[in-house]
Amino acid sequence: MGAVFGLFTAGIDPNITGTETPTVQLVAKEMKVRTVSYAKNFAVLGAMFAGTECLIESVCTGRHVVTMLLFNVHIMR
């Protein structure tokens, strides 16, 4: 998903500095850099989300069902 966003934003807003006209090679290189950057950022964000969810589930799994229900009600408020 990050790669798609990177490709899309690089296509709309090429960040090539300089006074000369951007060539296909410069645009392709900038698109690659931005695509990889966005993909890495989305991967980190996904890992943080999955890790947090896993931690919450592992902590709450060993408890009683009533405790889990109270925990969920508390979060929903």
C-alpha positions, 0 to 999 in steps of 0.5 A, spaced: 500 500 500 505 504 501 508 503 494 502 505 491 501 511 495 509 513 493 508 511 486 502 516 486 505 522 489 511 521 485 507 522 479 503 528 481 509 532 485 516 530 482 521 533 487 526 534 482 530 540 483 534 544 478 533 549 472 534 543 467 528 540 464 527 533 468 528 527 464 525 520 464 531 517 468 531 523 473 523 522 474 524 514 474 529 515 480 525 519 484 519 515 483 523 509 486 526 513 492 519 515 494 516 508 493 521 505 497 520 510 502 513 510 503 513 502 503 518 502 509 513 507 513 507 503 512 511 497 514 513 500 520 506 503 521 503 496 520 508 492 525 507 497 530 499 496 530 500 488 529 505 488 535 500 492 539 495 488 538 499 482 539 501 485 546 494 486 548 491 480 546 497 476 550 496 480 556 489 479 556 488 472 554 490 469 560 485 472 564 478 471 566 472 472 561 469 477 565 476 481 566 476 481 558 469 484 558 470 489 563 477 491 559 473 492 552 468 496 555 473 500 558 476 501 552 470 503 548 468 509 552 
